[in-house]
């Protein structure tokens, strides 16, 4: 069993991952497909991280570069801990 990402709606991380695999590309897609992030909204950063990781993995499959993926993850984690929100990624 995977951890629950959205406590309000009891949506596990696995369900969000499955939504990504079915084509979710933004937070609104995940909301529509899973019901996650339709309560308090505190899970939005975690869901956006899952989306970003999924999109980066898709990009990795096309480019084969693991260092870019790891760098982006570290930047996101560092920014969240020090500033309180993920940075805008280009």
N, C-alpha and C positions, 0 to 999 in steps of 0.2 A: 504494500500500500504506500502511495506517495504522500508527501505532506500536503496539508490543506493550504491552498493559496488564498482563497476567499472564505473567510470565516463566516461572514454574514449569510452566504448562500451555500456553504459547505461544498465548495468546488475544489477538488484535489488538483495538484500540479499536473498529474497525468492527463486530466481532462483538458486542461489548457494546451498541453503539448499535442493532444489529438486534434484540437481545433486548429492549431498551427499546421499540422500535417494535412488537414482538410482544406487549407487555403486561407485561414485567418492571417491578415497582414497588419492589423492595427488593433488598438484597444476596443474600438467599436465592434469590430468583427468578433472578437472574443466575447464581448458582452452579449451580442446577438446569438452566438452559437452555444454559449455555456451558461449564461445568466450571471457569470462572475462580474464583480465590480458594479453591481447594480444596487448595492446597499450603501455602506458608509464611504466607499472609495479608497480606503486605506491600502487595499491590495494592488492598486493601479501600478505603482513602481515595480512590484514583483512581477506582475503580468507583462509589463513592458520589457522587463529584463528577459523573460522567457521568450517573448516575441523577437527581441533583438538577437538572442542566442540562436533561435531557430533560423532567422533570416541570415545570420552570419554563417551558420552551418551550411545553408543552401549555397551561399556565395563561396564557401570553402570548397564545396564539391565541384564548383566551376573553376576555381583558381588553384586549389591545392595548397594555400598558404595558411599554416597554423599560427604563425607568429602574430599576424594582424588580429586574429580572433582573440588570442590571449591578451594582447595589448589593450584591446577595446574593453575586455572584461575587467582588467585591472583598473583602467581609468574610470569605468563606471562605478566599481566598488569603492575606490578611493574617493571619488567625488561625492558619493552618497554619504559616506561616513564623515567627511570633513565639511561639506557644504550643505548636505541635506537633500540634494536632488541630483538625478543623473545629468551629465552634461549633454549638450546638443551634439550629436554625431553627424558628420557629413558622409 
